Amino acid sequence: MNTQTKQDEKTEERKNRFSGESIMLTKEESIIHDRIFINELAATLEDKEPGKSAGDSKLWDKVRADLDYFREHNADAYMVLLD
């Protein structure tokens, strides 16, 4: 009997932007993964605003929190996609 719920099914493929290596994620994990890169881009742009320095954006805290999620809940995906 399959005890995996639909939410736990790994149906979403993501690739490492540098190596091209891929891994399957759950829908929830794919949202968190995508959010890392959206927030990384927004934080980088915010840090380039006049009077700002690299790392000033509060969005970096969100990026770190989402990276921590993968370190804790799916270390394999972290190693393939984010390390």
C-alpha positions, -999 to 999 in steps of 0.1 A, spaced: 0 0 0 13 34 -10 13 57 21 27 86 2 2 115 -2 -1 135 -34 17 164 -16 47 141 -10 50 129 -47 81 141 -64 67 154 -96 87 186 -102 121 185 -119 147 212 -111 182 215 -125 213 230 -110 219 262 -130 257 255 -132 261 218 -135 228 209 -152 223 180 -128 187 175 -120 166 161 -92 129 156 -86 111 176 -59 77 177 -44 54 205 -54 61 222 -20 98 218 -24 97 232 -60 80 263 -47 106 268 -20 134 262 -45 120 287 -70 115 313 -42 152 310 -33 161 323 -67 134 349 -69 144 364 -35 181 361 -44 175 382 -76 154 407 -57 179 410 -29 208 415 -53 189 443 -71 179 459 -38 215 458 -26 225 478 -58 203 507 -49 220 539 -40 231 539 -4 229 501 0 256 476 4 258 439 -6 239 419 20 217 448 32 185 434 18 162 417 43 153 392 16 187 375 23 171 362 55 144 346 34 170 330 11 189 316 41 157 303 57 147 285 25 183 271 21 180 258 57 147 241 48 165 220 22 195 213 45 171 199 71 144 183 50 160 172 17 198 172 20 201 153 -13 183 181 -32 204 207 -14 236 190 -25 225 187 -61 208 221 -66 220 246 -41 255 237 -27 
